[in-house]
Amino acid sequence: MTNKEYRSAPGISRSELFKIATSPLHFKYALEHPEEETTALVFGTAAHTRILEPGEYSKRYTVIPKIDRRTKEGRELFARWNEDTIRTGKQLLSVEDHGTIEEMAAAIESNPLAVQLLKGEHEKSYFWDDPETGIKCKCRPDCLTEYEGRPLIVDYKTTDSCADGHFERSCRKYGYRLQAGMYTEGLLNCELKEYGFAFVAQEKKAPYAVRVYFCSPEFINKGYDDFRTLLGTYKWCCDHNKWYGYEGPEGAPTELIEEL
């Protein structure tokens, strides 16, 4: 199953569920107004492909040479490259972005633990009906492997910094704890096996430092609690067809105590 097929398949994903943490109103709006694919998103997806599925990289992306699109000749050349992209189904990558991705891949390859953890089964899709709510859920782990004799889910993340405390803040900001809890629950339902969870994090700027994080049982359990809470909210909203904002399901006003 391709990533595009996975995204369009029925089931609520971690990224969708995490939007409910802001509010069900934000979740519903995002669902009805999908974001267009930005250059940053294309870059991130390309980096994932190069590092996790290097054999697919050249099949999915075309590196376009540096072109001055301010000139007539440059615009015509870019149009021809764009036509080729539409014809082949590949996406365009600038030569600068391609160079950065290659440097990032080299940094990963120089880290023995990261290389070990990212060797396994990549981009496999899972679907299950949650036993408590009956809601169809889905997940697509970056990599499934074994480490020290134990099944392990490994997720590759790019980050601004791997310095102490920085990635931990990203976990809170972007719902990575929820991901660990939801994915381990999903694979327990689908494969009847208990998985651990680890992140391979990499900085987005040179020297593209890499750091591996193994998730503690407490981290995963809290992520599972997040999953249960958000899935319960989603079910309530579906059952009542009520997608409230910051005011909560009862529409209660907020008391302003003091200025922040």
N, C-alpha and C positions, 0 to 999 in steps of 0.2 A: 504494500500500500504506500503510495506516495504521500508526502506531507500535505499536498493539496487535497487529496482524497480523504486523508485523516481529518483535516479541518472541516470538511463539508459533511462528514459522517455524523449521525445522531450521537448525542451524549454531551455532557457538560465537562469542560476541560478545567485544568487548574487555573489557567490565565483568565478564563471567563469567571470562574467561581471567585477568584480573588477580587474582582471588581465589585462584588457584593460587599466586601469589607468596607468600601467607601460608602455605598448605599445601593439598594436594589434599583433605585431610579437611575443611577450611573450605569449599572449593569445593563438595564433594559435599553438605555440610549446607545451604549456601545454595541449592543447586539444588532440594533436596527440601523446603525450608522458605522459600518466597518471602516477602519482606517485604511487609507490608500498606502501602498507600499512605498516607503521613503527610501532615499539613498542609504541612510543609516541602517534600515532594516535589511536591505539587500546585502549590505556589507556584512552584517552580523550573520545572516543566513549563509553567505558564501564562506565566511570563516569557519562556521560549524561544519560545512560540507568538506572543506579542505582538510580539517583536522580529524573529523570523525569518519568521513568517507572519501578519502583522497582520490580513489578511482573514479568517482562521480564528478569531481570538480570540473574537469575539462569538458564533460558532457553537458553540464548545466550552465556554464559561464563562458563568455567570450571577453577576452581582454582587448580593450580598444586603445589604440595608440594615442598619444597626446595630440589633440587637435585644437587649433585655434578657431572656435566657432564664431568669432567676430568677423571672419573673412568669408567671402562667398564660397571659396574652395573648401574651407573648413566645414561650412554648413552642409555642402553637398556630400562631402566625405562622411560626415556624421550621419546624414540621412541614409546613405548606402549601408553603413554599419547597422543602423536601426532596422532597416528593412530585412537585413540578414538575420537579425535577432528575432524578429517576428516570424520569419520563415522557418528557422530552426528551433524556435522555442527556447533558445538560450537567453540569458540575461547579460546585459553589458556590465563590465567592470572596468574602471579606469586603471591605467597602468600603475598609478600611484597606490590605489587600493589593493591591487594584486600584489604589488611589492610588499606592502604592509602585511598582508595575509601570509605571504611566504615567510616573512621574518617571524611572525607569530607561530607558524607551524614549526619552524626551526627551533624556537625557544621551547616549545612543548617537547619536541623530539630530543632535546638535550636534558630533559628531566626524566630519569629512569622510572620513578614512581608514577608519574603522569602517564608515561607510555604504557606501563603495565596495566594501569587501571582503565585506560581507554581502548585496550584490546579486548574485544568481545563482540556481542551481537548489537548492532546499531539500529536505531530508529525503528523499533518494532512497536506496532500499535496494539493497545489492549482496550477492551470494552467489557464493562460489567454492570449489572443491576445492583445498586446498593441494597443490601438485605433489609436495612431499617426503614428506608424511605421509598424503595422501589424506583428511584431515579436512575436513569442510565448515565453512567460516567465513563470517561475515557482518559487515557494517558499515553504518552509516547516517549519512553525513556531514551536519553541519548545513547546510553550504553549499558548492557547487562554483562556482568563478568563474575569472576570469583576472586576473592582475596583471602588468603590464609584459610582456605577451605570453606569459606562462607559466601553464599550468593550476595551480590552487591549491585545496587543501582548506582551508576555514576553519571553525573550531569556536568557538562562543560559550561562555564559562565565566563563572560568577559566583565571586567570591573575597572573602576577608576584606580583602585589601590588594593594591594594585598597586605598592606601594613597592618599591624595589630589593631583590631577593632573596626577597621573600615569595611571589610567584607561582612562582618557580623551585622553592621548597620544596614548593609544592602539586603541581607536576609530578611530583616524586619520590613524594610521599605518595599521590597518587591515580592514578598510572599514566598520566599524560598523554604521557610519552615513548613508552610502549607503544602508545598510541592513534595517534600520528603514524607510527610504524613499521608498524603493522598496517594502517591505512587506506591509506597510500600503496602498500603491497604489494597490498592488495585491489583497488584501482583499476588498478594495473599489470596484474593478472591479468584483470580484467574489461574494461578499455578499451584495454589495450596502450599506455597513456600514462603518462609519469612526472609525478607531481604534486609540488608543494611543499606545505608545511603551515604554517598560521598560526593563532594564537589571538587572538580578541578577548575580553579579560578585563575584567570590570566589578565594581567593589566593590559589596557588598550593602547598604551604608549610605550615607546622604547625605554628600557630593554625588554619589554613584554614579559616581566617576571611572572613566574608560575608558583602557585601554592595549592597544596592539597588539604582539604578539610574533611575529616571523617565525622559524621553526625553522631552525637551521643544518643543513647536510647531516650533520654529526657527530651532532647531536641525533636526527635521523631514523634514521640508521644504527644508533645505539645502541638506539633503540626497536625497530628490526627485529631486532636481536640478542635483545632481551627477548622479542619475539614468537616467535622460533625456539625459544628455551629453554623458554618456558612451554608452547608447543604440543607440543614434544617430551615434556615431563613429562606433559601431558594424554594423549598417545597411549600412553605407557608404562603409565599408570594404567588406561586403557581396555583395553589388551591383557592386562594382568595382573589386572584387576579388584581392584586394591589401591590404596586411597585413604589414604595415610599422613599422619600429622601432623608435628609439629616434629622427630620422631625420625628422619625420613628413611626411604627404602625398606627399609633393612636393620634398622630398629628399634634403631639404636645409641644407647646412653646418652650423655648430655652430661656432660662433665667440668666440675665447678665449680672454677674456679681461685681466684677471690677474690670477695669481696662487691663489688657495684657501688656 
